Amino acid sequence: MKILVTLRKGILVLPVSCSIQERKIGTDEIIEFEVSGDRIQAVHMLPGYTHNIINLSETENLVTVMWANELFDANRPDTFFEPV
């Protein structure tokens, strides 16, 4: 649901399963990763892609750890909303 223009961001999911969807802006092709806290792995959000994170658990809250290669600058935002 957000477009990353230059920012490089990673997501680590704990402790439940989720689906992470990415779509390159200007295309209809969706890349989807299913990840789980049972097997911890990082998913990198690609610049120029919009992404969406969906909790697949009906009973547990999704917890994510996110990091980026640069600080957010409110005067020069590089993340914009666009649906996957």
OpenMM code with the backbone's topology and positions (N, CA, C; nanometers):
from openmm import Vec3, app, unit

residues = "MET LYS ILE LEU VAL THR LEU ARG LYS GLY ILE LEU VAL LEU PRO VAL SER CYS SER ILE GLN GLU ARG LYS ILE GLY THR ASP GLU ILE ILE GLU PHE GLU VAL SER GLY ASP ARG ILE GLN ALA VAL HIS MET LEU PRO GLY TYR THR HIS ASN ILE ILE ASN LEU SER GLU THR GLU ASN LEU VAL THR VAL MET TRP ALA ASN GLU LEU PHE ASP ALA ASN ARG PRO ASP THR PHE PHE GLU PRO VAL".split()
positions = [
    Vec3(0.0799, -0.1184, 0.0000),
    Vec3(0.0000, 0.0000, 0.0000),
    Vec3(0.0848, 0.1256, 0.0000),
    Vec3(0.2155, 0.1123, 0.0048),
    Vec3(0.3037, 0.2279, -0.0008),
    Vec3(0.4059, 0.2080, -0.1107),
    Vec3(0.4402, 0.3153, -0.1780),
    Vec3(0.5433, 0.3121, -0.2820),
    Vec3(0.6726, 0.3626, -0.2218),
    Vec3(0.7787, 0.2896, -0.2422),
    Vec3(0.9108, 0.3341, -0.1998),
    Vec3(0.9854, 0.3813, -0.3233),
    Vec3(1.0195, 0.5087, -0.3264),
    Vec3(1.0868, 0.5636, -0.4431),
    Vec3(1.2368, 0.5366, -0.4356),
    Vec3(1.3025, 0.5825, -0.3301),
    Vec3(1.4462, 0.5584, -0.3151),
    Vec3(1.4776, 0.4811, -0.1878),
    Vec3(1.3863, 0.4830, -0.0939),
    Vec3(1.4068, 0.4183, 0.0342),
    Vec3(1.4157, 0.2673, 0.0171),
    Vec3(1.5096, 0.2067, 0.0870),
    Vec3(1.5197, 0.0608, 0.0905),
    Vec3(1.4771, 0.0178, 0.2298),
    Vec3(1.3783, -0.0699, 0.2359),
    Vec3(1.3219, -0.1090, 0.3636),
    Vec3(1.3149, -0.2610, 0.3718),
    Vec3(1.3344, -0.3144, 0.4919),
    Vec3(1.3216, -0.4573, 0.5151),
    Vec3(1.2179, -0.4822, 0.6222),
    Vec3(1.1558, -0.5993, 0.6182),
    Vec3(1.0539, -0.6359, 0.7148),
    Vec3(1.0848, -0.7749, 0.7689),
    Vec3(1.0774, -0.7881, 0.9001),
    Vec3(1.0931, -0.9153, 0.9679),
    Vec3(0.9622, -0.9404, 1.0421),
    Vec3(0.9030, -1.0592, 1.0265),
    Vec3(0.7719, -1.0890, 1.0821),
    Vec3(0.7851, -1.1803, 1.2037),
    Vec3(0.7176, -1.1438, 1.3127),
    Vec3(0.7134, -1.2226, 1.4355),
    Vec3(0.5710, -1.2159, 1.4896),
    Vec3(0.5134, -1.3093, 1.5517),
    Vec3(0.5452, -1.4510, 1.5546),
    Vec3(0.4513, -1.5322, 1.4671),
    Vec3(0.3593, -1.4688, 1.3938),
    Vec3(0.2569, -1.5424, 1.3177),
    Vec3(0.2872, -1.5412, 1.1688),
    Vec3(0.2018, -1.6045, 1.0914),
    Vec3(0.2167, -1.6068, 0.9458),
    Vec3(0.1520, -1.4832, 0.8843),
    Vec3(0.2107, -1.4386, 0.7742),
    Vec3(0.1524, -1.3271, 0.7012),
    Vec3(0.1864, -1.3402, 0.5536),
    Vec3(0.1144, -1.2659, 0.4749),
    Vec3(0.1410, -1.2573, 0.3319),
    Vec3(0.1929, -1.1173, 0.3038),
    Vec3(0.3030, -1.1081, 0.2321),
    Vec3(0.3575, -0.9789, 0.1910),
    Vec3(0.3471, -0.9731, 0.0397),
    Vec3(0.2751, -0.8730, -0.0094),
    Vec3(0.2550, -0.8561, -0.1524),
    Vec3(0.3318, -0.7337, -0.1994),
    Vec3(0.3951, -0.7443, -0.3167),
    Vec3(0.4642, -0.6310, -0.3783),
    Vec3(0.4213, -0.6227, -0.5245),
    Vec3(0.4032, -0.4997, -0.5732),
    Vec3(0.3678, -0.4786, -0.7141),
    Vec3(0.4477, -0.3609, -0.7673),
    Vec3(0.5171, -0.3828, -0.8790),
    Vec3(0.5927, -0.2748, -0.9421),
    Vec3(0.4942, -0.1740, -0.9990),
    Vec3(0.5197, -0.0457, -0.9712),
    Vec3(0.4318, 0.0603, -1.0183),
    Vec3(0.4259, 0.0565, -1.1711),
    Vec3(0.3032, 0.0673, -1.2253),
    Vec3(0.2844, 0.0651, -1.3696),
    Vec3(0.2590, -0.0735, -1.4251),
    Vec3(0.2574, -0.1767, -1.3370),
    Vec3(0.2293, -0.3129, -1.3819),
    Vec3(0.1168, -0.3714, -1.2969),
    Vec3(0.0643, -0.4851, -1.3408),
    Vec3(-0.0389, -0.5561, -1.2650),
    Vec3(0.0158, -0.6816, -1.1962),
    Vec3(0.1430, -0.7140, -1.2209),
    Vec3(0.2011, -0.8354, -1.1656),
    Vec3(0.2299, -0.8182, -1.0162),
    Vec3(0.1761, -0.9108, -0.9366),
    Vec3(0.1959, -0.9069, -0.7911),
    Vec3(0.2887, -1.0213, -0.7515),
    Vec3(0.3935, -0.9865, -0.6765),
    Vec3(0.4851, -1.0851, -0.6184),
    Vec3(0.4372, -1.1061, -0.4752),
    Vec3(0.4208, -1.2316, -0.4353),
    Vec3(0.3693, -1.2577, -0.3012),
    Vec3(0.4608, -1.3533, -0.2265),
    Vec3(0.4893, -1.3181, -0.1009),
    Vec3(0.5717, -1.4004, -0.0129),
    Vec3(0.4866, -1.4366, 0.1082),
    Vec3(0.4828, -1.5641, 0.1450),
    Vec3(0.4191, -1.6019, 0.2704),
    Vec3(0.5309, -1.6314, 0.3690),
    Vec3(0.5284, -1.5614, 0.4808),
    Vec3(0.6339, -1.5772, 0.5809),
    Vec3(0.5711, -1.6118, 0.7152),
    Vec3(0.6525, -1.6701, 0.8027),
    Vec3(0.6029, -1.7177, 0.9311),
    Vec3(0.7069, -1.6941, 1.0389),
    Vec3(0.6586, -1.6692, 1.1593),
    Vec3(0.7476, -1.6575, 1.2737),
    Vec3(0.8132, -1.7898, 1.3088),
    Vec3(0.7580, -1.9015, 1.2549),
    Vec3(0.8184, -2.0329, 1.2788),
    Vec3(0.9541, -2.0454, 1.2102),
    Vec3(0.9702, -1.9739, 1.1009),
    Vec3(1.0974, -1.9728, 1.0259),
    Vec3(1.1282, -1.8260, 0.9938),
    Vec3(1.2001, -1.7628, 1.0805),
    Vec3(1.2234, -1.6187, 1.0692),
    Vec3(1.3048, -1.5884, 0.9440),
    Vec3(1.2559, -1.4938, 0.8644),
    Vec3(1.3269, -1.4497, 0.7447),
    Vec3(1.2923, -1.3038, 0.7192),
    Vec3(1.3815, -1.2354, 0.6531),
    Vec3(1.3605, -1.0947, 0.6188),
    Vec3(1.3117, -1.0855, 0.4747),
    Vec3(1.2222, -0.9934, 0.4503),
    Vec3(1.1752, -0.9644, 0.3150),
    Vec3(1.2104, -0.8195, 0.2856),
    Vec3(1.2760, -0.7955, 0.1746),
    Vec3(1.3171, -0.6604, 0.1381),
    Vec3(1.2134, -0.5989, 0.0447),
    Vec3(1.1701, -0.4783, 0.0794),
    Vec3(1.0774, -0.4044, -0.0054),
    Vec3(1.1598, -0.3380, -0.1158),
    Vec3(1.1172, -0.3546, -0.2377),
    Vec3(1.1928, -0.3045, -0.3522),
    Vec3(1.1558, -0.1606, -0.3850),
    Vec3(1.2535, -0.0722, -0.4099),
    Vec3(1.2211, 0.0640, -0.4531),
    Vec3(1.1406, 0.0592, -0.5831),
    Vec3(1.0384, 0.1449, -0.5927),
    Vec3(0.9543, 0.1486, -0.7117),
    Vec3(0.8395, 0.0489, -0.7069),
    Vec3(0.8249, -0.0206, -0.5943),
    Vec3(0.7167, -0.1162, -0.5743),
    Vec3(0.6256, -0.0676, -0.4619),
    Vec3(0.4976, -0.0991, -0.4728),
    Vec3(0.4054, -0.0772, -0.3624),
    Vec3(0.3914, -0.2100, -0.2882),
    Vec3(0.3632, -0.2053, -0.1583),
    Vec3(0.3562, -0.3303, -0.0837),
    Vec3(0.2404, -0.3309, 0.0152),
    Vec3(0.2031, -0.4517, 0.0555),
    Vec3(0.0930, -0.4726, 0.1469),
    Vec3(0.1284, -0.5914, 0.2355),
    Vec3(0.0972, -0.5815, 0.3650),
    Vec3(0.1240, -0.6894, 0.4597),
    Vec3(-0.0097, -0.7349, 0.5172),
    Vec3(-0.0392, -0.8650, 0.5064),
    Vec3(-0.1676, -0.9190, 0.5508),
    Vec3(-0.1432, -1.0242, 0.6590),
    Vec3(-0.2019, -1.0051, 0.7748),
    Vec3(-0.1932, -1.1027, 0.8835),
    Vec3(-0.2796, -1.2232, 0.8466),
    Vec3(-0.2227, -1.3433, 0.8456),
    Vec3(-0.2973, -1.4644, 0.8115),
    Vec3(-0.3527, -1.5362, 0.9339),
    Vec3(-0.3243, -1.4854, 1.0524),
    Vec3(-0.3755, -1.5455, 1.1754),
    Vec3(-0.5080, -1.4802, 1.2138),
    Vec3(-0.6015, -1.5635, 1.2577),
    Vec3(-0.7296, -1.5109, 1.3051),
    Vec3(-0.7297, -1.4896, 1.4552),
    Vec3(-0.6238, -1.5339, 1.5241),
    Vec3(-0.6224, -1.5273, 1.6703),
    Vec3(-0.5054, -1.4484, 1.7285),
    Vec3(-0.4011, -1.4252, 1.6502),
    Vec3(-0.2835, -1.3570, 1.7042),
    Vec3(-0.2555, -1.2279, 1.6285),
    Vec3(-0.1984, -1.1318, 1.7007),
    Vec3(-0.1582, -1.0063, 1.6378),
    Vec3(-0.0295, -1.0259, 1.5594),
    Vec3(-0.0183, -0.9540, 1.4499),
    Vec3(0.1031, -0.9558, 1.3687),
    Vec3(0.2005, -0.8519, 1.4241),
    Vec3(0.3234, -0.8926, 1.4456),
    Vec3(0.4288, -0.8020, 1.4909),
    Vec3(0.5345, -0.7985, 1.3826),
    Vec3(0.5732, -0.6800, 1.3408),
    Vec3(0.6784, -0.6668, 1.2399),
    Vec3(0.7909, -0.5802, 1.2937),
    Vec3(0.9101, -0.6088, 1.2500),
    Vec3(1.0269, -0.5257, 1.2766),
    Vec3(1.0686, -0.4713, 1.1405),
    Vec3(1.0751, -0.3399, 1.1277),
    Vec3(1.1099, -0.2776, 0.9997),
    Vec3(1.2335, -0.1902, 1.0153),
    Vec3(1.3115, -0.1836, 0.9093),
    Vec3(1.4292, -0.0974, 0.9087),
    Vec3(1.4437, -0.0353, 0.7708),
    Vec3(1.5166, 0.0732, 0.7659),
    Vec3(1.5357, 0.1450, 0.6395),
    Vec3(1.6790, 0.1964, 0.6311),
    Vec3(1.7207, 0.2275, 0.5088),
    Vec3(1.8579, 0.2742, 0.4871),
    Vec3(1.8734, 0.4243, 0.5084),
    Vec3(1.7633, 0.4943, 0.5338),
    Vec3(1.7716, 0.6392, 0.5549),
    Vec3(1.6576, 0.6835, 0.6469),
    Vec3(1.6763, 0.7999, 0.7095),
    Vec3(1.5729, 0.8563, 0.7952),
    Vec3(1.4633, 0.9194, 0.7107),
    Vec3(1.3400, 0.9147, 0.7611),
    Vec3(1.2285, 0.9776, 0.6919),
    Vec3(1.2406, 1.1291, 0.7057),
    Vec3(1.2276, 1.2005, 0.5948),
    Vec3(1.2321, 1.3469, 0.5923),
    Vec3(1.0925, 1.3967, 0.5539),
    Vec3(1.0184, 1.4496, 0.6506),
    Vec3(0.8806, 1.4951, 0.6263),
    Vec3(0.8750, 1.6061, 0.5219),
    Vec3(0.9839, 1.6798, 0.5033),
    Vec3(0.9872, 1.7862, 0.4033),
    Vec3(1.0111, 1.7322, 0.2623),
    Vec3(1.0616, 1.6101, 0.2524),
    Vec3(1.0870, 1.5460, 0.1220),
    Vec3(1.0440, 1.4003, 0.1275),
    Vec3(0.9144, 1.3752, 0.1447),
    Vec3(0.8699, 1.2364, 0.1573),
    Vec3(0.8934, 1.1579, 0.0288),
    Vec3(0.9313, 1.0320, 0.0441),
    Vec3(0.9531, 0.9468, -0.0734),
    Vec3(0.8687, 0.8195, -0.0647),
    Vec3(0.7695, 0.8213, 0.0221),
    Vec3(0.6786, 0.7082, 0.0365),
    Vec3(0.5376, 0.7596, 0.0141),
    Vec3(0.4670, 0.6971, -0.0799),
    Vec3(0.3342, 0.7420, -0.1200),
    Vec3(0.2378, 0.6250, -0.1207),
    Vec3(0.1108, 0.6511, -0.0933),
    Vec3(0.0100, 0.5462, -0.0927),
    Vec3(-0.0301, 0.5082, -0.2357),
    Vec3(-0.0370, 0.3780, -0.2602),
    Vec3(-0.0945, 0.3229, -0.3823),
    Vec3(-0.1332, 0.1786, -0.3529),
    Vec3(-0.2559, 0.1379, -0.3855),
    Vec3(-0.2964, -0.0002, -0.3540),
    Vec3(-0.2166, -0.1025, -0.4342),
    Vec3(-0.1998, -0.2207, -0.3754),
    Vec3(-0.1325, -0.3318, -0.4441),
    Vec3(-0.2307, -0.3877, -0.5354),
] * unit.nanometer
topology = app.Topology()
chain = topology.addChain("A")
for resn in residues:
    res = topology.addResidue(resn, chain)
    for name in ("N", "CA", "C"):
        topology.addAtom(name, app.Element.getBySymbol(name[0]), res)
